Amino acid sequence: MEKEQLVLGAHGVVALGMLAFGAYRVSRGNVVPGAINVAMAAGIVAVGVYMTRLA
């Protein structure tokens, strides 16, 4: 496995966890904190993509 794929995969797994937790918080009525979790998940994926393009 190439290093770039590993970096992007790790960021994807962390982002997936953040996305799931954000969706859980939204479903429990905490809309703003859940939306922040979802936004952070998008940011984590963006950083992962950026890091893969650096190499």
C-alpha positions as CSV (number, residue, x, y, z in Angstrom):
1,M,0.0,0.0,0.0
2,E,1.3,3.4,-0.9
3,K,1.9,6.0,1.8
4,E,-0.6,8.4,0.2
5,Q,-3.4,5.9,0.2
6,L,-2.6,5.0,3.8
7,V,-2.8,8.7,4.9
8,L,-6.0,9.3,3.0
9,G,-7.5,6.1,4.4
10,A,-6.6,7.0,8.0
11,H,-8.2,10.4,7.5
12,G,-11.3,8.8,6.0
13,V,-11.8,6.5,8.9
14,V,-11.5,9.3,11.4
15,A,-13.8,11.4,9.4
16,L,-16.3,8.6,9.2
17,G,-16.3,8.3,12.9
18,M,-16.8,12.0,13.4
19,L,-19.6,12.0,10.8
20,A,-21.4,9.2,12.6
21,F,-21.0,10.9,15.9
22,G,-22.3,14.1,14.5
23,A,-25.3,12.4,13.0
24,Y,-26.0,10.7,16.4
25,R,-25.9,14.1,18.1
26,V,-28.3,15.6,15.5
27,S,-30.7,12.8,16.0
28,R,-30.6,13.3,19.8
29,G,-31.6,17.0,19.3
30,N,-28.2,18.6,19.6
31,V,-28.2,20.2,16.1
32,V,-25.4,22.7,16.4
33,P,-22.8,20.4,18.1
34,G,-23.8,17.7,15.6
35,A,-23.3,20.1,12.7
36,I,-19.9,21.1,14.0
37,N,-18.9,17.4,14.1
38,V,-20.1,17.0,10.5
39,A,-18.1,20.1,9.5
40,M,-15.0,18.8,11.2
41,A,-15.4,15.5,9.4
42,A,-15.3,17.4,6.1
43,G,-12.3,19.3,7.2
44,I,-10.5,16.1,8.2
45,V,-11.1,14.7,4.7
46,A,-9.9,17.9,3.1
47,V,-6.7,17.8,5.1
48,G,-6.2,14.2,4.1
49,V,-6.6,15.0,0.4
50,Y,-4.2,18.0,0.8
51,M,-1.6,15.8,2.5
52,T,-1.7,13.2,-0.2
53,R,-1.1,15.9,-2.9
54,L,1.9,17.2,-1.0
55,A,3.8,14.0,-1.4
